[in-house]
Amino acid sequence: MKLLVFGQSGQVARELARAAPEAVFLGRDQADLSDPAACAAAIRAHRPEAVINAAAWTAVDRAETEEEAATVVNGVAPGAMARACADLAAPLIQISTDYVFDGAGTLPFRPGDPTAPLGAYGRSKLAGEAAVRASGARHVILRTSWVFSAHGANFVKTMLRLGAERPALRVVADQIGGPTPADAIATACLTLARSLRDGAVGGTHHFSGAPETSWAGFARETFAQAGRAVTVEDIPSSAYPTPAQRPLNSRLDCSALAADFGIAQPDWRAALARVIAELKGA
Ligand SMILES: NC(=O)c1ccc[n+]([C@@H]2O[C@H](COP(=O)([O-])OP(=O)(O)OC[C@H]3O[C@@H](n4cnc5c(N)ncnc54)[C@H](OP(=O)(O)O)[C@@H]3O)[C@@H](O)[C@H]2O)c1
């Protein structure tokens, strides 16, 4: 499959490069999502059979003060990509986020549930979803959550860094979700791209790791697996104020993805072991 990927240095993009090294990867230097027309032109120039957009403005707090710029990257650019894909009849896999929901309740959000982002990042990603749906391109919008890998900036690496400096950490315990390994997202995206190229019907889907946990639970498992004696103290979100409000309930119901595409939820604890081993070897 002639596959074009937006993104090169991000967590998911790097895992896509491991799983599908034959694909063409466009980093910021080759395609800046701040220039949506350039992204569409890149698709027309490469004439791929499928496109995966693994690039995004992921600075959640900075989006609060730079919403316009974040919306171009997360909202307008995916729309331009999708229209170019529609012209070529190439499917687009667009990665989205649990932050499109308000995090109310305790039930896992289903793909069709009403969206109500709490902040600018979620609004910008939701704009991208709407633009992709309106484009006429065959697509999957794959919402995921709490992404981690051995590369880039993520919670696991932050915890291991802070845990090396302090014997105890206070970590938010009232946000519940599914940590999701970037390598599993990459594999899911490749399966979806191939399936859509072969005629499968797309739509909006959820994909996150299992079982559900809190950030504090995620931190404890990280220290346990890394063999570090760091005490994790549970705190509420209110004790850790950030510019952007985070959803308390980030649970995603992933059953439709399993039913439609045979893609099961990964156990994030097994993936964490691989990531920690990779970090130790680094
Ligand atoms: N990280 C999470 O916890 C999380 C949770 C839910 C959903 N998601 C979604 O999952 C997807 C992948 O996230 P990730 O964790 O792999 O992200 P990441 O590691 O933060 O990487 C983001 C990538 O986007 C690129 N990028 C940012 N602005 C760009 C621009 N203007 N032009 C071109 N490239 C640009 C970055 O390039 P540079 O390296 O050059 O900056 C980087 O390669 C995104 O759609 C994200 O919204 C992530």
The ligand as an SDF file (V2000), in Angstrom:
LIG
                    3D

 48 52  0  0  0  0  0  0  0  0999 V2000
   -0.4420   12.5600   23.4750 N   0  0  0  0  0  0  0  0  0  0  0  0
   -1.6150   12.1870   23.9890 C   0  0  0  0  0  0  0  0  0  0  0  0
   -1.7330   11.8610   25.1810 O   0  0  0  0  0  0  0  0  0  0  0  0
   -2.8330   12.1420   23.1090 C   0  0  0  0  0  0  0  0  0  0  0  0
   -4.0880   11.8490   23.6900 C   0  0  0  0  0  0  0  0  0  0  0  0
   -5.2150   11.7710   22.8540 C   0  0  0  0  0  0  0  0  0  0  0  0
   -5.0780   11.9760   21.4920 C   0  0  0  0  0  0  0  0  0  0  0  0
   -3.8490   12.2830   20.9690 N   0  0  0  0  0  0  0  0  0  0  0  0
   -3.7540   12.5040   19.5230 C   0  0  0  0  0  0  0  0  0  0  0  0
   -2.9150   11.4970   19.0020 O   0  0  0  0  0  0  0  0  0  0  0  0
   -2.2380   11.9990   17.8450 C   0  0  0  0  0  0  0  0  0  0  0  0
   -0.7720   11.6920   17.9550 C   0  0  0  0  0  0  0  0  0  0  0  0
   -0.2910   12.3010   19.1360 O   0  0  0  0  0  0  0  0  0  0  0  0
    1.2080   12.0850   19.6510 P   0  0  0  0  0  0  0  0  0  0  0  0
    1.1310   11.7920   21.0940 O   0  0  0  0  0  0  0  0  0  0  0  0
    1.9470   11.1760   18.7420 O   0  0  0  0  0  0  0  0  0  0  0  0
    1.7320   13.5880   19.4840 O   0  0  0  0  0  0  0  0  0  0  0  0
    3.1660   14.1870   19.7230 P   0  0  0  0  0  0  0  0  0  0  0  0
    4.1310   13.1290   20.1880 O   0  0  0  0  0  0  0  0  0  0  0  0
    2.9940   15.4230   20.5280 O   0  0  0  0  0  0  0  0  0  0  0  0
    3.5700   14.5760   18.2440 O   0  0  0  0  0  0  0  0  0  0  0  0
    2.8710   15.5370   17.5210 C   0  0  0  0  0  0  0  0  0  0  0  0
    3.5010   15.6160   16.1690 C   0  0  0  0  0  0  0  0  0  0  0  0
    2.8260   16.6440   15.4330 O   0  0  0  0  0  0  0  0  0  0  0  0
    3.8070   17.4450   14.8290 C   0  0  0  0  0  0  0  0  0  0  0  0
    3.3410   18.7880   14.6230 N   0  0  0  0  0  0  0  0  0  0  0  0
    2.8740   19.6710   15.5300 C   0  0  0  0  0  0  0  0  0  0  0  0
    2.5740   20.8420   14.9380 N   0  0  0  0  0  0  0  0  0  0  0  0
    2.8720   20.6790   13.6230 C   0  0  0  0  0  0  0  0  0  0  0  0
    2.7880   21.5200   12.4930 C   0  0  0  0  0  0  0  0  0  0  0  0
    2.3720   22.7880   12.5640 N   0  0  0  0  0  0  0  0  0  0  0  0
    3.1720   21.0130   11.2990 N   0  0  0  0  0  0  0  0  0  0  0  0
    3.6320   19.7460   11.1870 C   0  0  0  0  0  0  0  0  0  0  0  0
    3.7300   18.9130   12.2190 N   0  0  0  0  0  0  0  0  0  0  0  0
    3.3620   19.3760   13.4210 C   0  0  0  0  0  0  0  0  0  0  0  0
    4.9790   17.4290   15.7890 C   0  0  0  0  0  0  0  0  0  0  0  0
    6.1150   17.7980   15.0910 O   0  0  0  0  0  0  0  0  0  0  0  0
    7.3990   18.4310   15.8470 P   0  0  0  0  0  0  0  0  0  0  0  0
    8.0680   17.2630   16.5030 O   0  0  0  0  0  0  0  0  0  0  0  0
    8.1680   19.0250   14.7270 O   0  0  0  0  0  0  0  0  0  0  0  0
    6.8680   19.4420   16.8210 O   0  0  0  0  0  0  0  0  0  0  0  0
    4.9740   15.9800   16.2200 C   0  0  0  0  0  0  0  0  0  0  0  0
    5.6560   15.1750   15.2780 O   0  0  0  0  0  0  0  0  0  0  0  0
   -2.6120   13.4710   17.7540 C   0  0  0  0  0  0  0  0  0  0  0  0
   -3.6540   13.6260   16.8380 O   0  0  0  0  0  0  0  0  0  0  0  0
   -3.1100   13.8090   19.1350 C   0  0  0  0  0  0  0  0  0  0  0  0
   -4.0310   14.8790   19.1040 O   0  0  0  0  0  0  0  0  0  0  0  0
   -2.7290   12.3520   21.7350 C   0  0  0  0  0  0  0  0  0  0  0  0
  1  2  1  0
  2  3  2  0
  2  4  1  0
  4  5  1  0
  4 48  2  0
  5  6  2  0
  6  7  1  0
  7  8  2  0
  8  9  1  0
  8 48  1  0
  9 10  1  0
  9 46  1  0
 10 11  1  0
 11 12  1  0
 11 44  1  0
 12 13  1  0
 13 14  1  0
 14 15  2  0
 14 16  1  0
 14 17  1  0
 17 18  1  0
 18 19  2  0
 18 20  1  0
 18 21  1  0
 21 22  1  0
 22 23  1  0
 23 24  1  0
 23 42  1  0
 24 25  1  0
 25 26  1  0
 25 36  1  0
 26 27  1  0
 26 35  1  0
 27 28  2  0
 28 29  1  0
 29 30  1  0
 29 35  2  0
 30 31  1  0
 30 32  2  0
 32 33  1  0
 33 34  2  0
 34 35  1  0
 36 37  1  0
 36 42  1  0
 37 38  1  0
 38 39  2  0
 38 40  1  0
 38 41  1  0
 42 43  1  0
 44 45  1  0
 44 46  1  0
 46 47  1  0
M  CHG  2   8   1  16  -1
M  END
$$$$
